[in-house]
């Protein structure tokens, strides 16, 4: 038996997928939960392989991420660049999201491309509290990226840059962070 769909049905399905992806980005947990309850796959991904969970984590939507994990979203599902939700949350410095993903078994030392672990991303972008959080949960300082740099070296280097940057910034002027998307 062959099932055929009309062009209008295909268009509507694409619209519903876009709506779900946007709900993950914006934290519309109620809408997304309803869509999943009615059959939407909790691991739906966009054209770059970013899952609903990846988008919720990257855009700091903890309630949405929590609901997706409860509905069976895979904590370590990678996008097409090899990045995981934990890598994205570490890069952005979202401690609450990092904690949630670790509670749900996210691989703490996952290679997120070029041998970079979540700890390395956090260190590279000055997310010192996330670095401490990942270390407290057992992130390896011995892993090396493709350039041969160890996580330990990157953490120490980031700590040195942070101390130097704090000294160079006048007290009346808050330190700015780079715009990371």
C-alpha positions as CSV (number, residue, x, y, z in Angstrom):
1,X,0.0,0.0,0.0
2,X,1.4,3.4,-1.0
3,X,0.5,6.5,0.8
4,X,0.6,9.7,-1.1
5,X,0.5,13.2,0.2
6,X,-0.6,16.3,-1.6
7,X,1.6,19.3,-2.1
8,X,-0.6,21.2,0.3
9,X,-0.1,18.5,3.0
10,X,3.7,18.6,2.4
11,X,3.7,22.4,2.8
12,X,1.6,22.2,6.0
13,X,3.9,19.6,7.5
14,X,6.9,21.8,6.7
15,X,5.1,24.7,8.4
16,X,4.4,22.6,11.5
17,X,8.1,21.6,11.7
18,X,9.2,25.2,11.4
19,X,6.7,26.1,14.2
20,X,8.1,23.3,16.4
21,X,11.7,24.5,15.9
22,X,10.7,28.1,16.6
23,X,8.9,26.9,19.8
24,X,12.1,25.3,21.0
25,X,14.1,28.5,20.3
26,X,11.6,30.7,22.1
27,X,10.6,28.5,24.9
28,X,7.0,27.9,24.0
29,X,7.0,24.7,26.1
30,X,3.2,24.3,26.2
31,X,2.9,24.4,22.4
32,X,5.8,22.1,21.8
33,X,4.6,19.6,24.4
34,X,1.2,19.5,22.7
35,X,2.8,18.9,19.3
36,X,4.9,16.0,20.8
37,X,1.8,14.6,22.5
38,X,0.1,14.5,19.1
39,X,3.0,12.7,17.4
40,X,5.8,15.1,16.7
41,X,9.2,13.3,17.1
42,X,11.0,14.8,20.1
43,X,14.3,14.5,18.2
44,X,13.1,16.6,15.2
45,X,16.0,18.5,13.7
46,X,16.4,21.4,11.3
47,X,18.4,21.3,8.1
48,X,21.6,21.7,10.0
49,X,20.8,18.7,12.3
50,X,20.0,20.9,15.3
51,X,17.4,19.1,17.3
52,X,14.6,20.7,19.3
53,X,16.7,20.0,22.4
54,X,19.8,21.6,20.9
55,X,17.8,24.7,20.0
56,X,16.2,25.0,23.4
57,X,19.6,24.6,25.2
58,X,21.4,27.0,22.9
59,X,18.7,29.7,23.4
60,X,18.6,29.1,27.2
61,X,15.1,27.6,27.5
62,X,15.5,25.2,30.5
63,X,11.8,24.4,30.9
64,X,11.5,23.5,27.3
65,X,14.7,21.4,27.5
66,X,13.5,19.6,30.6
67,X,10.2,18.8,28.9
68,X,12.0,17.5,25.7
69,X,14.3,15.3,27.8
70,X,11.2,13.9,29.7
71,X,9.6,13.2,26.3
72,X,12.6,11.1,25.1
73,X,14.8,13.7,23.4
74,X,18.4,12.4,23.2
75,X,20.7,14.4,25.4
76,X,23.7,13.7,23.1
77,X,22.2,13.9,19.7
78,X,24.7,15.8,17.5
79,X,24.1,18.3,14.8
80,X,25.8,18.0,11.4
81,X,28.9,19.8,12.7
82,X,29.3,17.1,15.5
83,X,28.2,19.5,18.3
84,X,26.1,18.3,21.3
85,X,23.6,20.3,23.4
86,X,26.1,20.2,26.3
87,X,28.8,21.7,24.1
88,X,26.5,24.5,23.0
89,X,25.4,25.2,26.6
90,X,29.0,25.2,27.8
91,X,30.0,27.6,24.9
92,X,27.2,30.0,25.9
93,X,27.9,29.7,29.6
94,X,24.4,28.5,30.7
95,X,25.0,26.8,34.1
96,X,21.3,25.8,34.5
97,X,21.3,24.0,31.1
98,X,24.6,22.3,31.7
99,X,23.3,21.0,35.1
100,X,20.1,19.7,33.4
101,X,22.0,17.9,30.6
102,X,24.4,16.4,33.1
103,X,21.4,15.2,35.2
104,X,20.1,13.4,32.1
105,X,23.4,11.7,31.3
106,X,24.9,13.9,28.7
107,X,28.5,12.8,27.8
108,X,30.7,15.3,29.7
109,X,33.8,14.7,27.5
110,X,32.0,14.4,24.1
111,X,34.1,15.5,21.2
112,X,32.2,18.5,19.7
113,X,34.4,18.8,16.7
114,X,38.2,19.1,16.3
115,X,38.6,17.2,19.6
116,X,37.0,20.1,21.6
117,X,35.1,19.0,24.7
118,X,32.4,21.1,26.5
119,X,35.1,22.0,29.1
120,X,37.4,23.3,26.4
121,X,34.6,25.4,24.9
122,X,33.7,26.8,28.3
123,X,37.4,27.6,29.0
124,X,38.0,29.1,25.5
125,X,35.1,31.6,25.9
126,X,35.8,32.5,29.5
127,X,32.9,30.7,31.1
128,X,34.7,30.1,34.4
129,X,31.7,29.1,36.4
130,X,30.8,26.4,33.8
131,X,34.4,25.3,33.7
132,X,34.2,24.8,37.5
133,X,30.8,23.1,37.2
134,X,32.1,20.6,34.5
135,X,35.3,19.9,36.5
136,X,33.1,19.2,39.6
137,X,31.2,16.6,37.6
138,X,34.4,14.9,36.4
139,X,35.3,16.5,33.1
140,X,38.7,15.3,32.0
141,X,41.6,17.8,32.0
142,X,43.6,15.3,30.0
143,X,41.7,15.3,26.7
144,X,43.4,17.0,23.8
145,X,42.0,18.8,20.8
146,X,43.3,18.3,17.3
147,X,45.9,20.9,17.8
148,X,47.2,18.9,20.7
149,X,46.2,21.4,23.4
150,X,45.0,19.7,26.6
151,X,41.9,20.8,28.4
152,X,44.1,21.5,31.4
153,X,46.2,24.0,29.3
154,X,43.1,25.7,28.0
155,X,41.6,26.1,31.5
156,X,44.8,27.6,32.8
157,X,45.2,29.9,29.8
158,X,41.6,31.1,30.1
159,X,42.1,31.7,33.8
160,X,45.2,33.8,33.0
161,X,43.3,35.8,30.4
162,X,40.4,36.4,32.8
163,X,42.8,37.7,35.5
164,X,44.6,39.9,32.9
165,X,41.3,41.2,31.5
166,X,40.0,42.0,34.9
167,X,43.1,44.0,35.7
168,X,43.0,45.9,32.4
169,X,39.3,46.9,32.8
170,X,38.7,50.0,34.8
171,X,36.4,49.4,37.8
172,X,33.9,51.9,36.4
173,X,33.6,50.0,33.1
174,X,32.2,46.5,33.2
175,X,34.0,43.9,31.2
176,X,32.2,43.1,28.0
177,X,31.7,39.7,26.6
178,X,32.0,38.8,23.0
179,X,28.7,38.4,21.1
180,X,28.4,34.6,20.6
181,X,25.6,34.6,18.1
